[in-house]
Amino acid sequence: MEKTIYIRMRNRVQVKPEESLLLKDIAQIIAGEEIYDKLATLQVMKITPKDHIHIIDVMKVIKFITGIFPEYEVQALGPPQTIIEVIYRKKGMSIPYFFLVWFLLFFGAALTIMNFHEDVSMQSVQERLYTMLTGKEEEKPLLFQIPYSIGIGLGMILFFNHVFKKRINEEPSPLEVEMFNYQQSLDQYVILHENKESVKHIDDH
C-alpha cells in the first residue's frame, strides 16, 4: 500500500480555454501523504485556444506518473479514458432568434397534436362519448374538450417533470433519460474516433 498509487479517471472534465490541467482535475488519487501533493499538482496538459475535445488515456497517465515516480506502482480503477471538453463563452441569444425558435416550436407542436387528433378521429370520439353520457347530440362537446385540453398541458408537465426551471420531484424525466443515453453514445463515439490508441489499423506499425 505504501508504494502503490491508486487513480480513478473521471468520465468527463469541463475546462476553460488556455487552462492548465492538473492530475487531480482528471482523476481521483489515493497515495501516501509524502507524495500526494506532488501527484495532485502534476500538470498533465495545457489547453490551447484551438482545442475543443481531448481524450486522455489512462495508459498515458500511468506512463507519465511512473516516469516521475518509478519506485511506485500505479493501479488504475474506473473508466479507461477521460473526455476533456473545452467550454467557450457562449454568445447571448438575440431577441429575434429567440422568437423565431419559439414560433417554430409552438406551431410545430400544435400541428403535431392536431394531426394526431385528426388521425384518431378525436372529435367524433368525444361527440359519441357526450351522446352516450347525456343522450344529446352536440357538435362541440365542450364538457369533454375543455378538460381534455387542460389535461394535455398537465400531462406534458408531469411527463417532462418540470414547471419552467423547477423540477416537480427527483425522478428523472423520460427526456432526461434519453439525453443521458444520447450523451453516453456520443462519449463512446468521441472516445473511439478521437483516441488514436483505441483503434489500430492494419497499416499501423
N, CA, C and O of each residue as an XYZ file, in Angstrom:
820
protein
N       0.827     -1.200      0.000
C       0.000      0.000      0.000
C       0.866      1.255      0.000
O       0.511      2.251     -0.632
N       2.028      1.218      0.721
C       2.870      2.390      0.837
C       3.502      2.763     -0.497
O       3.751      3.942     -0.748
N       3.764      1.785     -1.354
C       4.403      2.034     -2.632
C       3.423      1.919     -3.797
O       3.833      1.665     -4.929
N       2.149      2.103     -3.528
C       1.120      1.980     -4.560
C       0.342      3.285     -4.668
O      -0.020      3.902     -3.667
N       0.099      3.681     -5.893
C      -0.722      4.860     -6.182
C      -1.985      4.377     -6.896
O      -1.916      3.671     -7.901
N      -3.120      4.767     -6.365
C      -4.403      4.404     -6.980
C      -4.985      5.643     -7.648
O      -5.050      6.717     -7.049
N      -5.404      5.477     -8.893
C      -6.049      6.578     -9.609
C      -7.363      6.083    -10.225
O      -7.475      4.945    -10.681
N      -8.321      6.957    -10.219
C      -9.612      6.666    -10.859
C      -9.922      7.815    -11.804
O     -10.181      8.936    -11.368
N      -9.894      7.532    -13.099
C     -10.119      8.561    -14.102
C     -11.565      9.052    -14.057
O     -12.494      8.267    -13.864
N     -11.737     10.341    -14.236
C     -13.084     10.918    -14.301
C     -13.653     10.689    -15.704
O     -12.907     10.598    -16.679
N     -14.965     10.598    -15.792
C     -15.588     10.360    -17.099
C     -15.456     11.570    -18.019
O     -15.091     11.426    -19.186
N     -15.747     12.747    -17.504
C     -15.747     13.964    -18.321
C     -15.313     15.139    -17.461
O     -15.728     15.275    -16.310
N     -14.478     15.977    -18.032
C     -13.995     17.171    -17.342
C     -14.205     18.370    -18.257
O     -13.806     18.348    -19.421
N     -14.825     19.403    -17.733
C     -15.032     20.633    -18.484
C     -14.000     21.665    -18.037
O     -13.823     21.902    -16.842
N     -13.325     22.272    -19.003
C     -12.270     23.234    -18.699
C     -12.465     24.493    -19.535
O     -13.215     24.499    -20.511
N     -11.782     25.548    -19.137
C     -11.795     26.804    -19.875
C     -10.613     26.836    -20.839
O      -9.628     26.130    -20.620
N     -10.686     27.629    -21.891
C      -9.555     27.727    -22.830
C      -8.285     28.200    -22.118
O      -8.339     29.032    -21.213
N      -7.147     27.653    -22.543
C      -5.825     28.009    -22.029
C      -5.654     27.671    -20.546
O      -4.833     28.275    -19.855
N      -6.424     26.717    -20.071
C      -6.301     26.289    -18.669
C      -5.300     25.136    -18.556
O      -5.211     24.291    -19.446
N      -4.559     25.114    -17.469
C      -3.612     24.022    -17.222
C      -4.325     22.902    -16.483
O      -4.925     23.123    -15.431
N      -4.255     21.699    -17.039
C      -4.913     20.542    -16.428
C      -3.949     19.840    -15.489
O      -2.869     19.415    -15.901
N      -4.339     19.719    -14.226
C      -3.549     19.000    -13.248
C      -4.075     17.581    -13.107
O      -5.196     17.280    -13.516
N      -3.264     16.719    -12.531
C      -3.664     15.320    -12.374
C      -4.922     15.196    -11.509
O      -5.768     14.342    -11.774
N      -5.054     16.037    -10.482
C      -6.228     15.978     -9.613
C      -7.500     16.407    -10.345
O      -8.606     16.092     -9.906
N      -7.343     17.130    -11.465
C      -8.509     17.553    -12.237
C      -9.100     16.407    -13.051
O     -10.312     16.354    -13.256
N      -8.255     15.494    -13.515
C      -8.738     14.428    -14.402
C      -8.902     13.095    -13.687
O      -9.454     12.156    -14.262
N      -8.435     12.989    -12.445
C      -8.505     11.695    -11.754
C      -8.592     11.890    -10.248
O      -8.089     12.871     -9.700
N      -9.242     10.933     -9.590
C      -9.196     10.845     -8.137
C      -7.945     10.058     -7.753
O      -7.590      9.081     -8.413
N      -7.290     10.484     -6.695
C      -5.986      9.915     -6.343
C      -5.987      9.427     -4.905
O      -6.479     10.104     -4.002
N      -5.430      8.246     -4.707
C      -5.138      7.736     -3.364
C      -3.657      7.388     -3.340
O      -3.191      6.542     -4.103
N      -2.928      8.054     -2.453
C      -1.481      7.824     -2.355
C      -1.022      8.254     -0.966
O      -1.778      8.843     -0.193
N       0.232      7.943     -0.674
C       0.804      8.330      0.603
C       0.900      9.838      0.748
O       0.998     10.568     -0.238
N       0.869     10.294      1.999
C       0.884     11.740      2.243
C       2.154     12.387      1.712
O       2.138     13.562      1.347
N       3.250     11.643      1.662
C       4.531     12.230      1.263
C       4.582     12.584     -0.229
O       5.390     13.421     -0.630
N       3.733     11.960     -1.054
C       3.762     12.268     -2.486
C       2.419     12.768     -3.015
O       2.323     13.148     -4.182
N       1.389     12.773     -2.182
C       0.056     13.130     -2.678
C       0.035     14.529     -3.272
O      -0.479     14.719     -4.375
N       0.578     15.506     -2.571
C       0.542     16.882     -3.058
C       1.303     17.027     -4.367
O       0.872     17.756     -5.261
N       2.439     16.333     -4.486
C       3.207     16.390     -5.730
C       2.416     15.760     -6.876
O       2.415     16.273     -7.995
N       1.742     14.640     -6.586
C       0.935     13.982     -7.609
C      -0.225     14.858     -8.061
O      -0.464     15.036     -9.256
N      -0.935     15.398     -7.086
C      -2.142     16.161     -7.392
C      -1.854     17.382     -8.249
O      -2.691     17.782     -9.058
N      -0.673     17.983     -8.081
C      -0.357     19.220     -8.795
C       0.488     18.988    -10.047
O       0.991     19.947    -10.634
N       0.650     17.740    -10.461
C       1.366     17.467    -11.711
C       0.554     17.992    -12.896
O      -0.636     17.698    -13.011
N       1.186     18.760    -13.770
C       0.491     19.288    -14.941
C       0.475     18.234    -16.041
O       1.519     17.814    -16.540
N      -0.737     17.816    -16.409
C      -0.895     16.772    -17.423
C      -0.840     17.361    -18.820
O      -0.184     16.808    -19.703
N      -1.523     18.480    -19.027
C      -1.522     19.117    -20.344
C      -1.963     20.567    -20.212
O      -2.520     20.975    -19.192
N      -1.703     21.334    -21.258
C      -2.096     22.738    -21.341
C      -3.091     22.887    -22.476
O      -2.802     22.505    -23.610
N      -4.264     23.441    -22.182
C      -5.297     23.631    -23.188
C      -4.931     24.810    -24.075
O      -4.613     25.891    -23.580
N      -4.976     24.601    -25.387
C      -4.686     25.670    -26.337
C      -5.992     26.291    -26.821
O      -7.043     25.657    -26.724
N      -5.950     27.516    -27.338
C      -7.196     28.188    -27.774
C      -7.948     27.455    -28.871
O      -9.146     27.680    -29.043
N      -7.268     26.571    -29.627
C      -7.930     25.868    -30.732
C      -8.547     24.540    -30.312
O      -9.212     23.883    -31.114
N      -8.333     24.146    -29.072
C      -8.834     22.849    -28.613
C     -10.344     22.886    -28.381
O     -10.909     23.913    -28.005
N     -10.982     21.732    -28.618
C     -12.405     21.572    -28.323
C     -12.653     20.302    -27.504
O     -13.323     20.335    -26.472
N     -12.104     19.189    -27.981
C     -12.256     17.908    -27.295
C     -10.900     17.213    -27.230
O     -10.154     17.184    -28.209
N     -10.595     16.654    -26.058
C      -9.384     15.869    -25.886
C      -9.741     14.563    -25.190
O     -10.665     14.523    -24.377
N      -9.023     13.512    -25.500
C      -9.171     12.240    -24.808
C      -7.841     11.920    -24.134
O      -6.803     11.848    -24.792
N      -7.882     11.731    -22.818
C      -6.682     11.361    -22.078
C      -6.820      9.908    -21.663
O      -7.712      9.556    -20.891
N      -5.941      9.072    -22.174
C      -5.991      7.642    -21.903
C      -5.258      7.323    -20.598
O      -4.234      7.928    -20.282
N      -5.800      6.366    -19.854
C      -5.219      6.017    -18.557
C      -3.813      5.454    -18.705
O      -2.983      5.623    -17.811
N      -3.534      4.784    -19.824
C      -2.204      4.226    -20.031
C      -1.149      5.332    -20.114
O      -0.043      5.179    -19.597
N      -1.492      6.435    -20.760
C      -0.568      7.561    -20.840
C      -0.366      8.196    -19.465
O       0.728      8.651    -19.132
N      -1.431      8.217    -18.681
C      -1.322      8.778    -17.333
C      -0.421      7.909    -16.465
O       0.408      8.424    -15.714
N      -0.582      6.590    -16.566
C       0.273      5.674    -15.789
C       1.731      5.832    -16.210
O       2.621      5.879    -15.361
N       1.978      5.913    -17.515
C       3.344      6.108    -18.012
C       3.917      7.425    -17.521
O       5.094      7.511    -17.171
N       3.073      8.454    -17.497
C       3.503      9.776    -17.036
C       3.883      9.746    -15.557
O       4.890     10.332    -15.163
N       3.075      9.060    -14.734
C       3.338      9.008    -13.291
C       4.578      8.161    -12.991
O       5.434      8.564    -12.204
N       4.669      6.991    -13.621
C       5.816      6.110    -13.351
C       7.122      6.715    -13.847
O       8.195      6.370    -13.352
N       7.037      7.611    -14.820
C       8.235      8.295    -15.280
C       8.783      9.251    -14.231
O       9.985      9.513    -14.187
N       7.900      9.768    -13.390
C       8.317     10.703    -12.338
C       8.564      9.971    -11.026
O       9.476     10.317    -10.275
N       7.732      8.942    -10.752
C       7.873      8.151     -9.521
C       8.075      6.683     -9.904
O       7.154      5.880     -9.754
N       9.269      6.319    -10.396
C       9.491      4.944    -10.879
C       9.435      3.894     -9.775
O       9.229      2.714    -10.060
N       9.612      4.297     -8.538
C       9.627      3.326     -7.441
C       8.217      2.960     -6.977
O       8.053      2.092     -6.119
N       7.195      3.620     -7.543
C       5.808      3.373     -7.132
C       5.066      2.571     -8.198
O       5.329      2.699     -9.394
N       4.142      1.751     -7.736
C       3.246      1.008     -8.633
C       1.937      1.775     -8.757
O       1.387      2.241     -7.759
N       1.441      1.905     -9.982
C       0.203      2.652    -10.229
C      -0.912      1.673    -10.565
O      -0.789      0.881    -11.499
N      -1.992      1.727     -9.809
C      -3.173      0.897    -10.036
C      -4.310      1.797    -10.537
O      -4.663      2.776     -9.880
N      -4.882      1.462    -11.707
C      -5.960      2.259    -12.298
C      -7.305      1.602    -12.040
O      -7.452      0.390    -12.197
N      -8.269      2.391    -11.649
C      -9.639      1.926    -11.410
C     -10.592      2.769    -12.246
O     -10.260      3.883    -12.650
N     -11.775      2.230    -12.501
C     -12.792      3.015    -13.179
C     -12.603      3.111    -14.677
O     -11.999      2.225    -15.281
N     -13.116      4.185    -15.297
C     -13.078      4.313    -16.760
C     -11.655      4.437    -17.284
O     -10.794      5.001    -16.609
N     -11.398      3.914    -18.483
C     -10.033      3.941    -19.040
C      -9.661      5.266    -19.706
O      -8.491      5.490    -20.016
N     -10.632      6.140    -19.928
C     -10.337      7.424    -20.558
C     -11.094      8.542    -19.854
O     -12.110      8.320    -19.195
N     -10.570      9.742    -20.013
C     -11.256     10.949    -19.566
C     -11.465     11.851    -20.766
O     -10.533     12.120    -21.524
N     -12.695     12.318    -20.934
C     -13.006     13.251    -22.019
C     -12.825     14.671    -21.502
O     -13.455     15.067    -20.521
N     -11.972     15.425    -22.156
C     -11.742     16.823    -21.801
C     -12.537     17.695    -22.758
O     -12.261     17.720    -23.957
N     -13.509     18.401    -22.238
C     -14.361     19.266    -23.055
C     -14.035     20.723    -22.752
O     -14.153     21.173    -21.612
N     -13.629     21.445    -23.775
C     -13.275     22.861    -23.614
C     -14.539     23.696    -23.784
O     -15.195     23.636    -24.824
N     -14.874     24.470    -22.766
C     -16.086     25.290    -22.766
C     -15.729     26.727    -23.087
O     -14.978     27.369    -22.352
N     -16.264     27.228    -24.177
C     -16.043     28.613    -24.562
C     -17.244     29.459    -24.146
O     -18.356     28.954    -23.991
N     -17.000     30.726    -23.974
C     -18.078     31.629    -23.549
C     -19.137     31.707    -24.631
O     -18.840     31.971    -25.796
N     -20.377     31.473    -24.228
C     -21.472     31.482    -25.187
C     -21.927     32.912    -25.466
O     -21.964     33.764    -24.578
N     -22.267     33.139    -26.716
C     -22.796     34.439    -27.080
C     -24.250     34.558    -26.630
O     -24.989     33.574    -26.626
N     -24.644     35.750    -26.258
C     -26.021     35.974    -25.836
C     -26.994     35.762    -26.986
O     -26.701     36.103    -28.132
N     -28.156     35.194    -26.668
C     -29.156     34.934    -27.703
C     -29.874     36.226    -28.065
O     -30.304     36.976    -27.189
N     -30.000     36.478    -29.358
C     -30.702     37.671    -29.815
C     -32.211     37.475    -29.678
O     -32.715     36.354    -29.746
N     -32.912     38.579    -29.485
C     -34.367     38.524    -29.325
C     -35.066     37.986    -30.574
O     -35.954     37.144    -30.438
N     -34.709     38.433    -31.793
C     -35.367     37.854    -32.987
C     -35.147     36.352    -33.119
O     -36.060     35.619    -33.499
N     -33.931     35.893    -32.803
C     -33.646     34.456    -32.883
C     -34.486     33.688    -31.870
O     -34.997     32.611    -32.177
N     -34.633     34.238    -30.660
C     -35.445     33.590    -29.620
C     -36.892     33.435    -30.090
O     -37.482     32.365    -29.947
N     -37.464     34.507    -30.652
C     -38.859     34.433    -31.092
C     -39.028     33.521    -32.304
O     -40.078     32.900    -32.471
N     -38.007     33.437    -33.147
C     -38.078     32.531    -34.290
C     -38.126     31.081    -33.824
O     -38.933     30.295    -34.319
N     -37.252     30.721    -32.860
C     -37.243     29.360    -32.321
C     -38.550     29.073    -31.599
O     -39.131     28.000    -31.762
N     -39.018     30.038    -30.792
C     -40.289     29.862    -30.077
C     -41.438     29.659    -31.056
O     -42.298     28.808    -30.829
N     -41.464     30.427    -32.140
C     -42.520     30.320    -33.151
C     -42.524     28.935    -33.793
O     -43.580     28.322    -33.946
N     -41.342     28.443    -34.169
C     -41.250     27.140    -34.816
C     -41.660     26.012    -33.875
O     -42.374     25.094    -34.279
N     -41.207     26.078    -32.614
C     -41.554     25.025    -31.659
C     -43.043     25.041    -31.325
O     -43.681     23.992    -31.247
N     -43.591     26.246    -31.128
C     -45.003     26.349    -30.747
C     -45.912     25.799    -31.840
O     -46.775     24.963    -31.572
N     -45.720     26.266    -33.061
C     -46.610     25.837    -34.138
C     -46.292     24.411    -34.591
O     -47.183     23.698    -35.053
N     -45.041     23.993    -34.463
C     -44.722     22.603    -34.768
C     -45.411     21.647    -33.819
O     -45.958     20.630    -34.244
N     -45.386     21.975    -32.506
C     -46.073     21.134    -31.525
C     -47.581     21.160    -31.734
O     -48.249     20.132    -31.620
N     -48.118     22.348    -32.041
C     -49.568     22.470    -32.265
C     -50.007     21.635    -33.461
O     -51.022     20.941    -33.394
N     -49.251     21.695    -34.553
C     -49.601     20.911    -35.742
C     -49.494     19.415    -35.468
O     -50.293     18.629    -35.978
N     -48.504     19.021    -34.660
C     -48.353     17.606    -34.325
C     -49.576     17.096    -33.566
O     -50.111     16.033    -33.881
N     -50.014     17.861    -32.564
C     -51.187     17.462    -31.775
C     -52.444     17.435    -32.649
O     -53.259     16.520    -32.540
N     -52.597     18.436    -33.509
C     -53.785     18.494    -34.375
C     -53.812     17.319    -35.343
O     -54.859     16.707    -35.553
N     -52.667     17.007    -35.927
C     -52.620     15.883    -36.875
C     -52.892     14.550    -36.178
O     -53.536     13.666    -36.744
N     -52.393     14.411    -34.940
C     -52.672     13.191    -34.186
C     -54.171     13.042    -33.923
O     -54.742     11.968    -34.110
N     -54.797     14.139    -33.486
C     -56.235     14.092    -33.197
C     -57.052     13.806    -34.458
O     -58.089     13.145    -34.406
N     -56.568     14.314    -35.580
C     -57.276     14.061    -36.829
C     -57.135     12.592    -37.234
O     -58.078     11.988    -37.745
N     -55.959     12.031    -37.004
C     -55.732     10.626    -37.374
C     -56.599      9.677    -36.561
O     -57.088      8.680    -37.092
N     -56.798      9.973    -35.277
C     -57.566      9.070    -34.406
C     -59.030      9.484    -34.294
O     -59.781      8.894    -33.517
N     -59.452     10.518    -35.084
C     -60.849     10.999    -35.079
C     -61.305     11.375    -33.672
O     -62.358     10.932    -33.214
N     -60.510     12.191    -32.992
C     -60.818     12.579    -31.619
C     -62.132     13.342    -31.515
O     -62.864     13.182    -30.538
N     -62.442     14.175    -32.519
C     -63.676     14.954    -32.494
C     -64.899     14.038    -32.453
O     -65.800     14.238    -31.639
N     -64.929     13.042    -33.324
C     -66.083     12.141    -33.364
C     -66.156     11.269    -32.113
O     -67.248     10.930    -31.659
N     -64.995     10.902    -31.548
C     -64.990     10.107    -30.319
C     -65.597     10.904    -29.172
O     -66.415     10.382    -28.414
N     -65.199     12.170    -29.044
C     -65.741     12.998    -27.973
C     -67.233     13.257    -28.169
O     -67.990     13.289    -27.199
N     -67.660     13.444    -29.424
C     -69.096     13.620    -29.689
C     -69.872     12.368    -29.290
O     -70.952     12.476    -28.708
N     -69.342     11.182    -29.594
C     -70.021      9.929    -29.268
C     -70.073      9.709    -27.766
O     -71.092      9.256    -27.243
N     -68.985     10.023    -27.061
C     -68.975      9.896    -25.603
C     -69.996     10.841    -24.969
O     -70.688     10.471    -24.021
N     -70.083     12.061    -25.496
C     -71.041     13.028    -24.963
C     -72.472     12.542    -25.165
O     -73.317     12.684    -24.281
N     -72.734     11.966    -26.339
C     -74.081     11.453    -26.623
C     -74.411     10.264    -25.728
O     -75.543     10.133    -25.262
N     -73.428      9.399    -25.485
C     -73.652      8.227    -24.641
C     -73.948      8.621    -23.197
O     -74.761      7.975    -22.537
N     -73.305      9.664    -22.704
C     -73.467     10.055    -21.303
C     -74.674     10.965    -21.074
O     -75.324     10.884    -20.032
N     -74.974     11.830    -22.044
C     -76.049     12.808    -21.841
C     -77.311     12.492    -22.641
O     -78.388     13.001    -22.330
N     -77.181     11.656    -23.669
C     -78.332     11.366    -24.523
C     -78.615     12.460    -25.527
O     -79.620     12.388    -26.234
N     -77.766     13.472    -25.616
C     -77.939     14.573    -26.552
C     -76.786     14.585    -27.548
O     -75.666     14.191    -27.225
N     -77.074     15.039    -28.754
C     -76.034     15.189    -29.763
C     -75.510     16.619    -29.750
O     -76.282     17.576    -29.712
N     -74.207     16.747    -29.782
C     -73.575     18.065    -29.718
C     -72.341     18.062    -30.611
O     -71.471     17.203    -30.475
N     -72.268     19.048    -31.544
C     -71.121     19.128    -32.446
C     -69.866     19.596    -31.718
O     -68.756     19.238    -32.114
N     -70.024     20.390    -30.664
C     -68.881     20.873    -29.892
C     -69.072     20.495    -28.421
O     -69.526     21.315    -27.623
N     -68.731     19.273    -28.069
C     -68.921     18.825    -26.670
C     -67.863     19.438    -25.740
O     -66.881     18.786    -25.387
N     -68.079     20.686    -25.356
C     -67.099     21.401    -24.527
C     -66.905     20.733    -23.173
O     -65.871     20.917    -22.530
N     -67.896     19.958    -22.739
C     -67.782     19.243    -21.471
C     -66.565     18.302    -21.469
O     -65.950     18.062    -20.430
N     -66.239     17.781    -22.646
C     -65.059     16.933    -22.791
C     -63.851     17.714    -23.308
O     -62.728     17.475    -22.866
N     -64.066     18.624    -24.220
C     -62.960     19.278    -24.894
C     -62.142     20.182    -23.971
O     -60.914     20.210    -24.050
N     -62.828     20.920    -23.094
C     -62.104     21.834    -22.197
C     -61.236     21.065    -21.192
O     -60.041     21.344    -21.085
N     -61.823     20.083    -20.438
C     -60.950     19.310    -19.528
C     -59.852     18.549    -20.257
O     -58.745     18.394    -19.740
N     -60.164     18.070    -21.468
C     -59.155     17.332    -22.233
C     -57.988     18.240    -22.614
O     -56.829     17.831    -22.536
N     -58.289     19.467    -23.024
C     -57.237     20.415    -23.399
C     -56.362     20.758    -22.196
O     -55.139     20.830    -22.307
N     -57.007     20.969    -21.039
C     -56.235     21.252    -19.819
C     -55.390     20.038    -19.450
O     -54.246     20.173    -19.015
N     -55.964     18.854    -19.629
C     -55.246     17.624    -19.291
C     -54.009     17.407    -20.147
O     -53.020     16.847    -19.675
N     -54.053     17.847    -21.411
C     -52.870     17.716    -22.270
C     -51.711     18.519    -21.689
O     -50.581     18.036    -21.609
N     -52.015     19.776    -21.276
C     -50.968     20.621    -20.694
C     -50.416     20.046    -19.406
O     -49.202     20.010    -19.209
N     -51.312     19.589    -18.514
C     -50.865     18.998    -17.250
C     -50.082     17.710    -17.487
O     -49.102     17.431    -16.797
N     -50.526     16.928    -18.474
C     -49.811     15.687    -18.787
C     -48.401     15.945    -19.281
O     -47.478     15.203    -18.945
N     -48.226     16.993    -20.077
C     -46.881     17.343    -20.558
C     -45.990     17.781    -19.406
O     -44.805     17.449    -19.373
N     -46.561     18.534    -18.451
C     -45.783     18.969    -17.285
C     -45.338     17.763    -16.471
O     -44.181     17.689    -16.056
N     -46.252     16.809    -16.235
C     -45.902     15.612    -15.468
C     -44.917     14.740    -16.236
O     -44.030     14.133    -15.636
N     -45.063     14.671    -17.560
C     -44.171     13.844    -18.371
C     -42.737     14.370    -18.332
O     -41.794     13.601    -18.144
N     -42.578     15.680    -18.510
C     -41.240     16.264    -18.516
C     -40.732     16.605    -17.120
O     -39.565     16.954    -16.946
N     -41.625     16.502    -16.113
C     -41.217     16.663    -14.715
C     -40.641     18.049    -14.424
O     -39.791     18.198    -13.546
N     -41.101     19.058    -15.159
C     -40.609     20.416    -14.952
C     -41.746     21.422    -15.119
O     -42.620     21.267    -15.972
N     -41.709     22.455    -14.282
C     -42.528     23.648    -14.490
C     -41.537     24.784    -14.678
O     -40.963     25.288    -13.712
N     -41.340     25.180    -15.924
C     -40.249     26.097    -16.295
C     -38.927     25.469    -15.854
O     -38.562     24.417    -16.378
N     -38.187     26.076    -14.903
C     -36.907     25.514    -14.481
C     -37.029     24.713    -13.183
O     -36.036     24.167    -12.701
N     -38.214     24.637    -12.622
C     -38.403     23.957    -11.343
C     -38.797     22.503    -11.570
O     -39.732     22.208    -12.314
N     -38.065     21.595    -10.912
C     -38.355     20.171    -11.017
C     -39.461     19.803    -10.023
O     -39.457     20.273     -8.885
N     -40.406     18.964    -10.454
C     -41.517     18.562     -9.590
C     -41.041     17.579     -8.537
O     -41.360     17.738     -7.359
N     -40.284     16.565     -8.938
C     -39.718     15.604     -7.992
C     -38.325     15.208     -8.469
O     -37.857     15.688     -9.501
N     -37.669     14.338     -7.721
C     -36.280     13.979     -8.019
C     -36.148     12.919     -9.106
O     -35.043     12.642     -9.571
N     -37.261     12.329     -9.510
C     -37.204     11.289    -10.544
C     -36.884     11.903    -11.897
O     -37.521     12.885    -12.279
N     -35.910     11.358    -12.645
C     -35.592     11.923    -13.956
C     -36.735     11.714    -14.938
O     -37.418     10.690    -14.910
N     -36.929     12.688    -15.796
C     -37.977     12.586    -16.806
C     -37.506     11.716    -17.960
O     -36.302     11.518    -18.124
N     -38.432     11.186    -18.771
C     -38.018     10.391    -19.946
C     -37.089     11.160    -20.879
O     -36.196     10.574    -21.490
N     -37.300     12.481    -20.990
C     -36.428     13.283    -21.843
C     -35.008     13.314    -21.282
O     -34.044     13.222    -22.042
N     -34.869     13.442    -19.966
C     -33.549     13.454    -19.338
C     -32.846     12.106    -19.509
O     -31.636     12.050    -19.728
N     -33.617     11.027    -19.408
C     -33.035      9.692    -19.610
C     -32.541      9.540    -21.037
O     -31.457      9.004    -21.267
N     -33.333     10.009    -22.001
C     -32.928      9.927    -23.403
C     -31.703     10.796    -23.667
O     -30.819     10.406    -24.429
N     -31.647     11.974    -23.040
C     -30.492     12.846    -23.198
C     -29.241     12.204    -22.590
O     -28.138     12.346    -23.118
N     -29.432     11.494    -21.467
C     -28.311     10.784    -20.845
C     -27.797      9.676    -21.765
O     -26.590      9.530    -21.958
N     -28.724      8.894    -22.331
C     -28.328      7.824    -23.248
C     -27.635      8.390    -24.487
O     -26.669      7.817    -24.990
N     -28.144      9.521    -24.966
C     -27.524     10.161    -26.126
C     -26.108     10.628    -25.787
O     -25.194     10.478    -26.597
N     -25.926     11.195    -24.590
C     -24.604     11.653    -24.185
C     -23.634     10.492    -24.037
O     -22.459     10.611    -24.386
N     -24.129      9.356    -23.514
C     -23.289      8.170    -23.385
C     -22.826      7.670    -24.750
O     -21.657      7.332    -24.934
N     -23.751      7.626    -25.701
C     -23.404      7.186    -27.060
C     -22.433      8.161    -27.711
O     -21.507      7.751    -28.411
N     -22.646      9.448    -27.479
C     -21.758     10.463    -28.032
C     -20.359     10.343    -27.446
O     -19.366     10.486    -28.160
N     -20.282     10.082    -26.150
C     -18.973      9.914    -25.498
C     -18.233      8.704    -26.076
O     -17.030      8.775    -26.325
N     -18.944      7.602    -26.289
C     -18.317      6.409    -26.852
C     -17.806      6.675    -28.268
O     -16.733      6.208    -28.652
N     -18.583      7.425    -29.030
C     -18.161      7.780    -30.389
C     -16.895      8.631    -30.353
O     -15.951      8.393    -31.106
N     -16.889      9.625    -29.469
C     -15.730     10.514    -29.363
C     -14.499      9.738    -28.923
O     -13.407      9.954    -29.447
N     -14.670      8.829    -27.959
C     -13.534      8.039    -27.464
C     -12.934      7.191    -28.578
O     -11.712      7.103    -28.698
N     -13.780      6.567    -29.392
C     -13.286      5.693    -30.461
C     -12.636      6.464    -31.600
O     -11.689      5.986    -32.223
N     -13.155      7.672    -31.872
C     -12.669      8.396    -33.035
C     -11.600      9.434    -32.699
O     -10.794      9.787    -33.560
N     -11.583      9.925    -31.466
C     -10.584     10.924    -31.092
C      -9.360     10.306    -30.429
O      -8.268     10.869    -30.494
N      -9.537      9.149    -29.789
C      -8.425      8.490    -29.116
C      -7.737      7.541    -30.095
O      -8.269      6.474    -30.401
N      -6.585      7.914    -30.576
C      -5.880      7.111    -31.574
C      -5.406      5.770    -31.022
O      -5.166      4.836    -31.786
N      -5.270      5.670    -29.700
C      -4.806      4.432    -29.095
C      -5.902      3.369    -29.038
O      -5.611      2.196    -28.808
N      -7.164      3.770    -29.246
C      -8.273      2.816    -29.131
C      -8.414      1.939    -30.366
O      -8.949      0.834    -30.285
N      -7.935      2.426    -31.513
C      -8.093      1.694    -32.771
C      -6.724      1.510    -33.415
O      -5.931      2.450    -33.489
N      -6.455      0.306    -33.876
C      -5.202      0.024    -34.582
C      -5.550     -0.439    -35.991
O      -6.256     -1.433    -36.165
N      -5.062      0.271    -36.983
C      -5.332     -0.065    -38.368
C      -4.320     -1.089    -38.878
O      -3.258     -1.273    -38.284
N      -4.655     -1.742    -39.967
C      -3.811     -2.811    -40.499
C      -2.476     -2.282    -41.020
O      -1.494     -3.022    -41.070
N      -2.435     -0.997    -41.410
C      -1.213     -0.395    -41.918
C      -0.325      0.172    -40.820
O       0.804      0.588    -41.082
N      -0.846      0.189    -39.559
C      -0.046      0.745    -38.461
C       1.087     -0.197    -38.098
O       0.929     -1.417    -38.137
N       2.222      0.370    -37.748
C       3.378     -0.428    -37.373
C       3.752     -0.127    -35.915
O       4.709     -0.699    -35.393
